[in-house]
Amino acid sequence: MRNALMRPGIGIGIWLVIICLLGSRAEAVITALYPLKDVLATGQYIFMAKVNKIDPDKPALILGVDEKLKGQPPFDKLTMNLTGDSEGQKSKHTPQLLKRLEADLPVVVFVNQRGKRYEAFVFSNGTWFQTIGHIDKDDAAKIRWAFTHCEPYLRRTFKGTTADLRQVIIDGLSGKKAPPDPDPKVPPGLGPEIEKPKNEDGGSRIEDRESNERQSRSILHPPSSTPTWAVIPTFVIMGPLALLATLFPAVFGGLAFFMRRWMVLLSVACLQSTLYWLHHWFLPKIEGYWWGTSTALWVTLAALSILGVVCSYARHRSAANGSEADKMQLKRGDVIALRVLSLIGLAVLFYCLGTGELWHPAWKRETLAVWTAIWAGTIYALILLYSSTKRAGRVNAPVTAGPAFAPEGFMLGVLALAFVFLGTAGQRDLDAISQAASANQMTGDPVPQLKGVVWKFDPKDHGNFSSSPLVVGERIYQAAFHKANFSAFGGLYCVDRKTGNVIWKFDDDGDMKAVFSSPCMADGRLYIGEGFHQDSNCKLYCIDEATGKKLWDFPTASHTESSPCVANGKVFFGAGDDGVYCLDAKNGKELWHFRGLHVDTNLTVSGNRVFGGSGYNGNAIFCLDTNDGHVIWQHAVDLPCFASPTRTGSHVLFGLGNGDFISSDENPAGAILCVDVKTGDLTWRFDVPDAVHGKPAVDHRHVYFGSRDGLCYCLDKESGEVVWKQSLVSPIVASVMLARCPHCGNCTGLYVAASGGKVACLGASSGQVNWTFDVSRDSQKQAQLLSTPALVMEADENGSRNLLYFGSGLSGPLNSAPVLYCIQDQLDSH
């Protein structure tokens, strides 16, 4: 699976358009795209280092920390073994790396710490490599570093020189200039080898070494270095304009007068963009306080806009009574620039309307507020132009405006109103809830009322919750995909079901890889796999549910995306290229191993049979004997099978489809198969336009499932004919969840999570939408939902209520956050 890329930051970008136009994974190489801006936002320590010593014979390398760019690393050198891991040895990375390193060579180092483990990525003139550090068991002050392998695909992130990357980091951290986006077209590889001296005499070597040292000093210690937080958009934009006007008055002299006319607007815009950027940068640290809320941000920006209106009024009124009146009047060129900018804004508006995302993700609303001020200013300027030319009776007459009606002040006033709206009505949580009528018009059945969010759990680390929560008693177990620097890692959280507070966290002392697998529990033990599709050499973990302590782990050669299941003292799980394993649930001892297929499916055990599917090394569905793993039946299918099977009576349901959880195939296709339990022979098939990746749900008469085509389907269980279908707009890749009456077993509702951010409760008999909850609107971020909801039903004398728990990934301007939601609906007894 691929993790969705975080959206770009727009704090500064909101106003750059205005200003510019008005001025005129270990043991497997990383193959995913990593934007450098994300690395700067999530990296704990970023620093320049120098090669202190290199020994090709051992082989070994010592890097000395030199210039700290971000954070204070708890070490001053990295002494590493260069032998390499299995990937590095297989690809002969060590000799290749040695050809690209030499004494005194400056390098850039990105480091993240998780528990007792450090993960570092080193860059030197187009060459990337990874090294892992572990705190010594006997000496906590000592870190043992080991080179793993080179990272040829990270050249897509950056492939220039060390000096260039250093400057990009400084500019990015200060906000002066955004880092370049990754280029997927860059081929994998390493940077150039170190050039050998042409002359072999001692003098030439000394001169070359001195030249290298001078170059090293110029990179690590430049003559002047701008402080990290000294650069703000005011300097970036207005500084160059003022310099051009000073140096080339004949060509750019008009800029000086232009900036004088719009000085208040430009100054307020630059200050607002800086505050916006800083607010989102420090949001994880301040979101528990009032000034960390969105309302506080918009109120502050509105206050700055109002202050700008007052300053503009006073300034233009003073100019109107003096000799500067003509220079302060609006010019025809200003109106042309506003008109061009307004047309661009209209294009953006129609694009957002076309995608259906005008109000979310949140940054589109914020951008819309800015465009509104521009449109209002353009209309006002055109009115002034028309009035002025009509009075003067000549085409080239200057536009005259009273001091109280300066266009920049008018635009700032409109902007203040827009910010007030965003800080009040535009932030209401009620906007996230869409509630149907109190009674279903088709059936007359009562409709549950969504009460809203009960709590949210948001850990500190970035990433998302792609796996599904497990609810057992008063605890919830939620696995995570975390992301920091260039690395992905995982964790398993135990959360109180009533409050969302963390009880314990397991991450194998920082060694746990990113997790897609969902946990299962049996006899007080939790079982969960690690790794995404690009990972290898992963593990299945057994963890004590009460304490979060590891009881044992079982290594596999591939990844363990499959969610394990436990039956009769045995744990079954798919292990990618490693096929299917069956282990003793108590001690992790291997009982049998089925090879030959790539299995990512969550297996289903029923009786003495285990059902699963494959989407690689041959598309197939299969049934194995739980006792020894021999094949009872296996059939090739025309599409990959990633969905967990569902046993219902004498039949098994399989979801098929191409593409993956994040994107559709170029020629999308999907289907539901109903086959005989004993033989695997086809009973019926229902085709859909895109993949079915979620487990089908069944009741007495129907089959329910979602598809990447954005529809939720209900089929007749006997014939496979469609009963109803309902659109949730975005792809549905998670399994649907049925709410059943605890007394009669009938289905009372169907809960569905669409990947675009909407969670819905549907009427099981009709498919009518009872309510929807928009996670994007609630969070003011772009939501991604891959997690199957977990449902807890409660009842008392007042009626029944359902608590729904689901994981999400929320992408903001500067980072992506994993958030576990608890929402509640209620059905009154009367």
C-alpha positions in Angstrom: 0.0 0.0 0.0 1.1 3.5 -0.5 0.8 6.2 2.0 -0.9 9.2 0.6 1.3 12.2 0.2 0.7 15.1 2.5 -0.7 18.2 0.8 1.7 21.3 0.4 1.7 24.0 3.0 -0.1 27.2 2.0 0.4 29.6 4.9 2.7 31.8 2.8 1.2 30.7 -0.5 -2.1 32.3 0.2 -0.6 35.8 0.0 2.3 35.2 -2.5 -0.1 35.2 -5.4 -1.6 38.5 -4.3 1.8 40.1 -3.7 3.5 38.9 -6.9 0.7 39.9 -9.2 0.0 43.2 -7.5 3.7 43.9 -8.0 3.4 43.6 -11.5 12.0 1.5 5.0 15.5 -1.0 6.8 16.6 -3.9 4.6 14.5 -2.6 1.7 15.4 0.5 -0.2 12.8 3.3 0.0 10.8 3.6 -3.2 8.1 6.0 -2.0 8.2 9.7 -2.9 9.3 11.8 0.1 8.8 15.6 -0.3 11.7 17.5 1.3 9.2 19.9 3.0 7.8 16.9 5.0 11.3 15.8 6.0 12.0 19.3 7.3 8.7 19.4 9.2 9.1 16.0 10.9 12.9 15.6 11.3 14.1 15.8 14.9 17.8 16.6 14.1 19.2 18.0 10.9 22.8 19.0 10.8 26.0 19.3 8.7 28.8 16.8 9.5 32.3 16.2 8.2 34.0 12.9 7.4 36.5 12.7 10.2 37.9 9.4 9.3 37.3 6.7 6.7 38.8 3.2 6.8 38.1 1.1 3.7 39.8 -2.0 5.2 37.5 -2.5 8.2 35.3 -0.9 6.7 34.4 2.0 9.0 33.4 5.6 8.9 33.4 8.4 11.5 31.2 11.5 11.0 31.7 14.5 13.2 28.7 16.8 13.9 29.5 20.3 12.7 26.7 22.8 12.0 23.3 22.2 13.6 20.4 23.2 11.4 17.5 21.8 13.4 17.5 20.4 16.9 20.3 19.6 19.3 21.5 16.0 18.6 22.5 14.1 21.8 25.8 13.1 20.3 28.8 14.7 18.6 29.9 12.0 16.2 28.6 8.9 14.4 31.1 6.0 14.4 29.6 3.4 12.0 30.4 0.0 10.6 30.1 0.0 6.8 29.5 -3.7 6.3 25.9 -3.1 5.3 22.7 -5.2 5.8 21.5 -7.9 3.4 20.3 -5.4 0.9 23.5 -3.4 1.0 25.7 -6.6 0.7 23.6 -8.0 -2.1 23.8 -4.8 -4.2 27.5 -4.2 -3.2 26.7 -0.8 -1.8 29.7 -0.5 0.5 32.4 -0.4 -2.2 30.2 2.0 -4.2 29.8 4.3 -1.1 33.6 4.3 -0.4 34.2 5.7 -3.9 32.0 8.7 -3.0 33.5 9.6 0.4 36.8 11.0 1.6 38.3 12.7 4.6 37.0 16.2 5.4 34.0 15.8 3.0 30.9 17.8 4.2 27.6 15.8 4.4 24.0 16.5 5.4 22.5 14.2 8.1 18.8 13.8 9.0 18.2 11.9 12.2 15.1 10.7 14.1 15.1 8.9 17.4 12.5 6.3 18.6 13.1 4.8 21.9 16.6 3.2 21.9 16.9 3.3 18.1 18.2 6.1 15.9 17.6 6.2 12.1 19.8 8.5 10.0 19.9 9.4 6.3 23.1 10.9 5.0 23.4 13.0 1.8 26.6 13.8 -0.1 26.5 15.4 -3.5 23.7 13.2 -4.9 24.3 10.1 -2.9 21.9 9.0 -0.2 22.6 6.3 2.4 21.0 5.0 5.6 22.5 4.1 8.9 20.9 2.8 12.1 22.0 3.5 15.6 21.2 1.6 18.8 21.9 2.7 22.4 24.4 0.4 24.0 22.8 -1.9 26.6 25.7 -1.5 29.0 26.5 2.2 28.4 23.6 4.4 27.7 25.9 7.2 26.5 27.2 5.1 23.7 25.4 4.7 20.3 26.4 1.9 18.0 25.9 2.9 14.4 25.7 0.5 11.4 25.4 1.4 7.7 22.5 -0.5 6.1 22.4 0.4 2.4 22.4 3.2 -0.1 19.0 4.8 -1.0 19.1 5.2 -4.8 15.4 6.3 -5.1 15.9 9.3 -2.7 17.5 11.2 -5.6 13.9 11.9 -6.6 13.7 13.9 -3.3 17.0 15.8 -4.0 20.0 15.1 -6.2 22.0 18.3 -6.3 25.2 19.2 -4.4 25.7 19.2 -0.6 26.0 23.0 -0.6 22.7 23.3 -2.5 20.9 21.0 -0.1 22.3 22.9 2.9 20.9 26.2 1.5 17.5 24.5 0.7 17.2 23.4 4.3 18.1 26.8 5.7 15.6 28.5 3.4 12.9 25.9 4.1 13.2 26.1 7.9 13.2 29.9 7.9 10.3 30.1 5.6 12.3 32.1 3.0 11.7 29.6 0.2 9.8 26.3 0.0 11.9 23.2 -0.7 11.5 21.8 -4.3 9.0 19.1 -4.8 10.2 15.5 -5.5 10.7 14.6 -9.2 9.3 11.1 -9.9 11.1 11.1 -13.3 14.6 11.2 -11.8 16.1 7.7 -12.3 17.5 5.9 -9.2 21.2 5.9 -8.7 24.1 7.4 -6.7 26.0 10.7 -7.1 29.4 11.0 -8.8 32.5 9.4 -7.5 35.2 11.5 -5.9 37.6 12.6 -8.5 41.2 11.4 -8.1 44.1 13.9 -8.4 45.5 14.1 -11.9 49.1 14.6 -10.6 50.7 12.1 -8.2 53.3 14.4 -6.7 53.0 15.5 -3.1 52.5 19.2 -4.0 49.5 18.5 -6.1 47.9 16.4 -3.4 48.5 19.1 -0.8 47.0 21.7 -3.0 44.0 19.5 -3.7 43.5 18.8 0.0 43.7 22.5 0.8 41.2 23.3 -1.9 38.9 20.6 -0.5 39.3 22.0 3.0 38.5 25.5 1.7 35.4 24.2 0.0 34.4 22.3 3.1 34.8 25.5 5.3 32.8 27.5 2.8 29.9 25.0 3.0 29.9 24.4 6.7 30.8 28.0 7.8 29.8 30.6 5.2 30.9 34.2 5.7 27.5 35.2 6.8 24.5 33.0 7.8 21.0 34.4 8.1 19.3 33.4 11.4 16.7 30.8 11.0 13.7 32.9 12.0 15.0 36.2 10.6 13.5 35.8 7.1 9.8 36.6 6.6 7.8 37.1 3.5 8.1 40.9 3.8 11.8 40.6 3.1 11.4 37.9 0.5 8.9 39.8 -1.7 9.2 43.5 -0.9 12.9 43.6 -0.5 13.7 42.6 -4.1 11.1 45.0 -5.4 12.5 47.9 -3.5 16.1 47.0 -4.6 15.0 46.9 -8.3 13.4 50.2 -8.0 16.6 51.7 -6.4 19.1 50.2 -8.8 17.1 50.7 -12.0 14.9 53.7 -11.6 14.4 54.2 -15.3 12.9 50.7 -15.7 11.5 49.9 -12.3 11.0 53.3 -10.9 7.2 52.8 -11.1 7.5 50.1 -8.5 8.4 52.6 -5.8 5.2 54.5 -6.4 3.3 51.3 -6.7 4.6 50.1 -3.4 3.8 53.4 -1.8 0.1 53.2 -3.0 -0.2 49.6 -1.7 2.2 49.7 1.3 -0.4 49.0 4.0 -1.9 46.1 2.1 1.5 44.6 1.3 2.7 44.9 4.9 -0.5 43.5 6.5 -0.5 40.6 3.9 3.1 39.7 4.7 2.5 39.8 8.5 -0.6 37.7 8.2 1.1 35.1 6.0 3.9 34.8 8.5 1.5 34.4 11.5 -0.5 31.8 9.5 2.7 29.8 8.7 3.9 30.0 12.3 0.5 29.0 13.7 0.5 25.8 11.6 4.2 25.1 12.2 3.8 25.2 16.0 0.2 23.7 16.0 1.2 20.4 17.7 2.7 22.3 20.6 -0.1 24.9 21.1 -3.3 23.2 20.0 -4.2 22.5 23.7 -4.5 26.3 24.3 -7.0 28.8 23.1 -4.4 30.5 20.9 -3.8 27.2 19.2 -7.4 27.1 17.9 -8.5 28.1 14.4 -10.9 30.7 15.9 -7.9 32.4 17.6 -6.0 32.5 14.3 -8.9 34.0 12.3 -9.7 36.6 15.0 -6.1 37.7 15.1 -5.9 38.0 11.3 -9.2 39.9 11.2 -7.8 42.3 13.9 -4.7 42.9 11.7 -7.0 43.6 8.7 -9.0 46.2 10.7 -5.8 47.8 11.9 -4.7 48.0 8.3 -8.0 49.7 7.3 -7.4 52.4 10.0 -3.8 52.9 8.9 -4.8 53.1 5.2 -7.5 55.6 5.9 -5.1 57.9 7.9 -2.4 57.5 5.3 -4.5 58.3 2.2 -6.3 61.2 4.0 -2.9 62.8 4.9 -1.7 62.3 1.3 -4.8 63.8 -0.2 -4.2 67.1 1.6 -0.5 67.4 0.6 1.8 67.2 -2.4 1.7 63.4 -2.6 -2.0 63.3 -3.7 -1.2 62.4 -7.4 1.3 59.7 -6.5 -1.2 58.0 -4.1 -4.1 57.9 -6.7 -5.1 54.6 -8.2 -3.6 54.1 -11.7 -4.9 52.2 -14.7 -2.1 49.6 -14.4 -3.3 48.8 -10.9 -6.8 48.1 -12.2 -5.4 45.9 -15.0 -3.4 43.9 -12.4 -6.5 43.4 -10.2 -8.6 42.3 -13.2 -6.0 39.7 -14.2 -5.8 38.4 -10.6 -9.6 38.2 -10.4 -9.8 36.1 -13.6 -7.2 33.7 -12.0 -9.4 33.6 -8.9 -12.5 32.7 -11.0 -10.5 29.9 -12.6 -9.6 28.5 -9.2 -13.3 28.8 -8.0 -14.6 26.9 -11.0 -12.0 24.2 -10.5 -13.0 23.8 -6.9 -16.7 23.6 -7.9 -15.8 21.0 -10.5 -14.0 18.8 -8.0 -16.7 19.2 -5.3 -14.2 20.5 -2.8 -14.9 24.1 -2.5 -15.1 24.1 1.3 -12.7 21.4 2.1 -9.9 20.7 2.5 -9.7 23.7 4.7 -7.1 25.6 2.8 -9.5 26.0 -0.2 -11.9 27.9 2.1 -9.1 30.1 3.3 -8.0 30.8 -0.3 -11.6 31.6 -1.2 -11.6 34.2 1.5 -8.6 35.9 0.0 -10.1 35.8 -3.5 -13.3 37.4 -2.2 -11.3 40.4 -1.0 -9.6 40.6 -4.4 -12.9 40.4 -6.3 -14.4 43.0 -4.1 -11.4 45.3 -4.6 -11.5 44.8 -8.4 -15.2 45.7 -8.6 -14.6 48.8 -6.4 -11.6 49.8 -8.6 -13.6 49.5 -11.8 -16.4 51.6 -10.3 -13.8 54.3 -9.4 -12.3 54.1 -12.9 -15.7 54.4 -14.6 -16.7 57.4 -12.4 -13.5 59.2 -12.9 -13.3 58.9 -16.6 -17.0 59.8 -16.9 -16.4 63.0 -14.9 -13.2 63.9 -16.7 -14.6 63.1 -20.2 -11.3 61.7 -21.3 -9.9 58.2 -21.5 -6.5 58.7 -19.9 -7.7 60.6 -16.8 -6.2 59.3 -13.6 -8.6 57.7 -11.1 -9.4 59.8 -8.2 -10.7 58.5 -4.9 -11.5 60.1 -1.7 -9.2 59.2 1.3 -11.8 57.2 3.1 -12.3 54.9 0.1 -8.8 53.9 -0.8 -8.9 50.5 -2.7 -6.4 48.9 -0.4 -8.4 49.9 2.7 -11.6 48.6 1.1 -9.9 45.2 0.3 -8.6 45.0 3.9 -12.1 45.6 5.2 -13.6 42.8 3.1 -10.8 40.6 4.2 -11.5 41.3 7.8 -15.2 40.3 7.4 -14.1 37.1 5.6 -11.7 36.2 8.5 -14.5 36.9 11.0 -16.7 34.5 9.2 -14.0 31.8 9.2 -13.5 32.3 12.9 -17.2 32.0 13.8 -19.8 30.5 11.5 -17.3 28.9 9.2 -15.8 26.8 12.1 -19.0 25.3 13.5 -18.8 21.6 14.0 -22.5 21.3 13.0 -21.4 21.9 9.4 -19.8 18.4 9.6 -23.1 16.7 10.3 -25.9 16.1 7.8 -29.0 14.6 9.4 -31.9 13.0 7.6 -35.5 13.6 8.6 -36.7 12.0 11.8 -38.5 9.2 10.0 -37.5 7.3 6.9 -39.8 8.4 4.1 -39.7 5.0 2.4 -40.1 2.6 5.3 -41.4 4.8 8.2 -38.6 3.4 10.4 -37.1 5.8 12.9 -33.8 7.3 12.1 -30.9 7.5 14.5 -29.7 11.0 15.4 -26.0 11.7 15.2 -24.9 13.4 18.5 -21.4 14.3 17.2 -17.9 13.7 18.4 -17.4 12.1 21.8 -13.6 12.3 21.8 -10.5 12.2 19.5 -7.2 10.6 20.1 -4.3 12.3 18.3 -0.7 11.0 19.1 2.2 13.3 18.7 3.9 11.5 15.8 2.8 12.3 12.2 1.2 9.7 9.9 -2.2 8.0 9.8 -4.3 5.3 11.2 -4.7 2.9 8.3 -5.5 -0.2 10.2 -8.8 -0.9 12.0 -9.4 -0.4 15.7 -10.1 -3.4 17.9 -12.6 -2.9 20.8 -12.4 -5.3 23.7 -14.2 -4.4 26.9 -13.2 -0.9 28.0 -10.1 -0.7 25.8 -9.4 0.1 22.2 -6.3 -1.2 20.4 -5.2 0.9 17.4 -2.1 0.4 15.2 -0.4 3.3 13.5 1.6 4.2 10.4 4.0 6.9 11.6 6.3 9.1 9.4 9.3 11.2 10.3 12.2 12.3 8.2 12.6 9.8 5.4 11.5 6.8 7.6 8.2 5.2 8.4 7.6 3.3 11.6 4.8 1.9 13.6 3.2 1.6 17.0 0.3 -0.1 18.8 -1.8 2.1 21.1 -4.0 0.9 24.0 -6.7 3.6 24.5 -9.4 4.0 27.2 -12.8 3.5 25.4 -14.6 6.1 27.4 -12.1 8.9 27.4 -9.6 8.3 24.5 -6.7 8.5 27.0 -3.6 6.4 26.3 -3.1 3.4 28.6 0.1 2.1 27.0 2.0 2.1 23.7 4.1 -0.6 22.1 6.7 0.0 19.4 9.3 -2.7 20.1 11.7 -0.1 21.5 11.5 1.9 18.3 12.1 -1.1 15.9 8.5 -1.7 14.9 7.9 -1.0 11.2 4.8 0.9 9.9 1.6 -1.1 10.5 -1.2 -1.8 8.1 -2.3 -5.0 9.9 -5.1 -4.8 12.4 -4.8 -6.4 15.8 -6.8 -9.4 17.1 -7.0 -10.8 20.7 -7.3 -14.2 22.2 -6.8 -15.3 25.8 -5.5 -12.0 26.9 -2.9 -11.8 24.1 -2.8 -9.4 21.1 -1.5 -10.5 17.7 -0.5 -8.0 15.0 1.8 -7.9 12.0 4.1 -5.1 10.8 5.1 -3.7 7.4 3.6 -2.2 4.3 3.9 -3.6 0.8 7.4 -2.2 0.2 8.8 -3.7 3.4 10.6 -7.0 3.9 12.0 -9.0 6.9 9.0 -8.1 9.0 7.5 -9.8 12.1 4.3 -11.0 13.7 4.1 -9.8 17.3 2.4 -11.3 20.3 1.8 -8.7 23.1 0.3 -8.9 26.5 -3.0 -6.9 26.4 -2.8 -5.7 30.0 0.7 -4.3 30.0 1.8 -3.9 26.3 4.9 -6.1 26.9 6.1 -8.2 24.0 5.7 -12.0 24.7 7.3 -13.2 21.5 7.7 -12.3 17.8 8.0 -14.4 14.6 10.1 -13.2 11.7 9.0 -13.4 8.1 11.0 -12.7 4.9 8.3 -10.5 3.5 5.7 -8.0 4.9 2.8 -8.8 7.2 0.0 -6.6 6.0 -2.5 -9.3 6.7 -4.5 -9.1 10.0 -4.0 -12.3 12.0 -6.8 -14.5 13.3 -6.8 -17.0 16.1 -8.7 -20.2 16.3 -8.3 -23.4 18.4 -5.0 -22.2 19.9 -3.5 -21.4 16.5 -2.7 -18.0 14.9 -3.1 -17.7 11.1 -1.8 -14.9 8.9 -0.7 -14.0 5.4 2.9 -12.9 5.0 3.2 -11.4 1.5 5.7 -13.4 -0.6 6.0 -15.8 2.3 2.5 -17.1 1.8 0.5 -18.3 4.8 1.8 -19.2 8.3 0.1 -21.1 11.1 1.8 -20.7 14.5 1.2 -22.0 18.0 -0.6 -19.0 19.7 1.1 -19.5 23.0 4.8 -19.7 22.0 4.9 -18.6 18.3 6.3 -22.0 17.1 5.7 -22.7 13.5 3.1 -25.4 12.9 2.8 -25.3 9.1 3.7 -23.0 6.2 1.8 -22.7 2.9 4.0 -21.3 0.1 3.5 -20.4 -3.6 1.2 -17.4 -3.4 1.6 -13.7 -2.3 -1.0 -13.3 0.5 -2.0 -9.9 1.9 -5.6 -10.9 2.6 -7.0 -11.0 6.1 -7.7 -14.8 6.4 -11.0 -16.2 7.6 -11.1 -19.3 9.7 -14.3 -21.3 9.8 -14.4 -24.8 11.3 -11.3 -26.7 10.0 -10.9 -24.5 7.0 -9.0 -21.2 6.4 -10.0 -19.1 3.4 -7.9 -16.4 1.7 -6.9 -14.9 -1.6 -3.9 -13.6 -3.6 -3.3 -10.6 -5.8 0.3 -11.3 -6.8 2.2 -14.3 -8.1 -1.1 -15.3 -9.6 -4.6 -14.1 -8.8 -6.3 -16.8 -6.8 -8.8 -17.8 -4.1 -8.0 -20.8 -1.9 -9.1 -22.9 1.0 -6.6 -24.7 3.3 -7.0 -27.3 6.0 -6.3 -25.7 9.4 -4.6 -28.8 10.8 -1.7 -29.2 8.3 -2.1 -26.4 5.7 -2.8 -28.7 2.7 -4.9 -27.3 -0.1 -8.5 -28.3 -0.1 -9.2 -26.2 -3.2 -7.6 -23.4 -5.1 -9.0 -21.5 -8.1 -7.4 -18.9 -10.4 -9.5 -15.7 -10.8 -9.3 -12.8 -13.3 -8.7 -10.1 -10.7 -6.5 -9.7 -7.6 -8.1 -10.7 -4.3 -7.2 -8.4 -1.4 -10.4 -8.4 0.6 -11.0 -10.7 3.5 -13.5 -13.5 2.7 -16.9 -14.0 4.4 -18.3 -17.4 5.3 -22.1 -17.5 5.2 -23.8 -20.9 5.4 -22.6 -23.2 2.6 -21.0 -20.3 0.7 -18.0 -18.0 0.9 -17.9 -14.5 -0.5 -14.7 -13.0 -2.0 -14.2 -9.4 -3.0 -12.0 -8.9 -6.1 -10.4 -5.8 -7.7 -7.3 -4.2 -9.2 -5.6 -1.0 -8.0 -4.9 -0.5 -4.3 -6.2 1.3 -1.3 -4.9 4.6 -2.5 -5.5 4.7 -6.3 -7.4 2.9 -9.0 -6.0 0.9 -11.8 -5.7 2.4 -15.2 -8.5 -0.1 -16.3 -10.4 -0.4 -13.0 -12.6 -3.5 -12.4 -14.1 -5.3 -9.4 -16.5 -8.1 -8.5 -18.0 -10.1 -5.7 -17.8 -13.9 -6.0 -20.1 -16.3 -4.2 -18.5 -19.8 -4.2 -19.3 -23.2 -2.7 -17.5 -23.9 0.6 -16.7 -27.5 -0.2 -15.5 -27.1 -3.8 -14.9 -23.4 -4.5 -17.2 -23.7 -7.5 -18.9 -20.4 -8.5 -22.5 -19.9 -7.5 -22.9 -16.3 -8.7 -20.8 -13.2 -9.5 -21.6 -9.5 -9.4 -19.3 -7.1 -11.3 -18.7 -3.5 -10.3 -16.8 -0.7 -12.1 -13.9 -0.6 -9.6 -12.2 -2.7 -6.9 -13.8 -4.3 -3.8 -11.1 -4.3 -1.1 -13.3 -4.5 2.0 -14.8 -7.6 3.6 -18.5 -8.2 2.6 -21.0 -8.1 5.4 -24.1 -10.3 5.4 -27.4 -10.6 7.3 -30.3 -13.1 6.8 -31.0 -12.1 3.2 -28.5 -9.6 2.0 -24.8 -9.0 1.2 -23.4 -5.5 1.8 -20.1 -4.1 0.5 -18.4 -0.9 -0.7 -16.3 -0.3 -3.8 -13.7 2.1 -5.1 -16.4 3.4 -7.5 -17.7 5.3 -4.4 -20.9 3.2 -4.1 -22.2 1.0 -1.3 -24.1 -2.0 -2.6 -26.7 -4.3 -1.2 -27.3 -7.6 -3.1 -29.7 -10.5 -2.7 -27.7 -13.2 -1.0 -29.2 -16.0 -2.9 -29.2 -14.6 -6.5 -26.5 -11.9 -6.4 -29.0 -9.3 -7.8 -28.7 -5.7 -6.7 -31.3 -4.5 -4.2 -30.0 -1.0 -3.8 -26.8 1.1 -4.1 -25.9 4.4 -2.5 -23.2 6.9 -3.3 -20.7 8.3 -0.8 -18.9 10.3 -3.5 -15.3 9.0 -2.8 -13.9 5.5 -2.9 -14.9 3.0 -0.2 -12.0 0.7 0.6 -12.8 -0.2 4.2 -15.2 -2.9 5.2 -18.8 -1.9 6.0 -20.1 -2.5 9.5 -23.6 -3.8 10.4 -25.5 -2.9 13.5 -27.6 -5.8 14.6 -30.4 -6.0 17.1 -29.0 -7.9 20.1 -32.3 -9.7 20.6 -33.5 -10.8 17.1 -30.2 -10.4 15.1 -31.8 -8.2 12.4 -29.7 -5.5 10.9 -30.7 -2.0 12.2 -28.2 0.1 10.3 -25.1 0.0 8.1 -22.1 2.1 8.8 -19.8 3.0 6.0 -16.5 5.0 5.8 -15.5 6.5 2.5 -11.8 7.3 1.9 -12.5 10.9 1.1 -13.6 11.6 4.7 -17.4 10.9 4.9 -18.8 8.4 7.4 -22.4 7.5 6.9 -25.2 5.5 8.6 -27.5 3.9 6.0 -30.8 2.2 6.3 -30.1 -1.5 5.8 -33.4 -2.2 4.0 -33.4 0.9 1.7 -29.9 2.3 1.5 -31.3 5.7 2.4 -28.8 8.0 4.2 -29.7 8.5 7.9 -26.8 10.8 8.6 -23.3 11.7 7.4 -20.3 12.9 9.3 -17.7 14.8 7.3 -14.3 14.4 9.0 -12.7 17.0 6.7 -15.1 19.7 7.8 -14.8 18.7 11.4 -11.0 18.7 11.4 -10.6 21.5 8.9 -8.1 19.2 7.2 -8.2 16.8 4.2 -9.2 13.4 5.6 -8.3 10.0 4.4 -10.3 7.0 5.8 -8.9 3.5 5.2 -9.9 2.1 8.6 -12.9 -0.2 9.1 -15.1 1.3 11.9 -15.6 -0.6 15.1 -19.1 -0.5 16.6 -20.3 -0.7 20.3 -24.0 -0.9 20.9 -25.5 0.2 24.2 -29.1 0.5 25.4 -31.1 1.7 28.3 -34.7 2.8 29.1 -34.3 5.9 26.9 -33.4 3.9 23.8 -30.3 2.6 22.1 -27.0 4.4 21.2 -24.1 3.3 19.0 -20.5 4.4 19.5 -18.5 4.3 16.3 -14.7 4.2 16.4 -12.5 4.7 13.3 -9.0 5.7 12.4 -8.1 8.5 10.0 -5.2 10.4 8.5 -5.7 14.2 8.5 -3.5 16.2 6.1 -2.9 19.8 7.0 -0.7 22.5 5.4 2.5 21.2 7.1 1.9 17.7 8.3 -0.4 14.7 8.4 -1.9 13.6 11.7 -3.3 10.2 12.7 -6.5 10.7 14.6 -8.8 8.1 16.2 -12.4 9.2 16.3 -15.3 8.3 18.6 -18.7 9.5 17.5 -22.2 8.6 18.8 -25.6 8.3 17.4 -28.8 7.6 19.3 -32.2 6.1 18.6 -34.9 7.1 21.0 -37.3 4.4 22.3 -40.3 6.6 21.7 
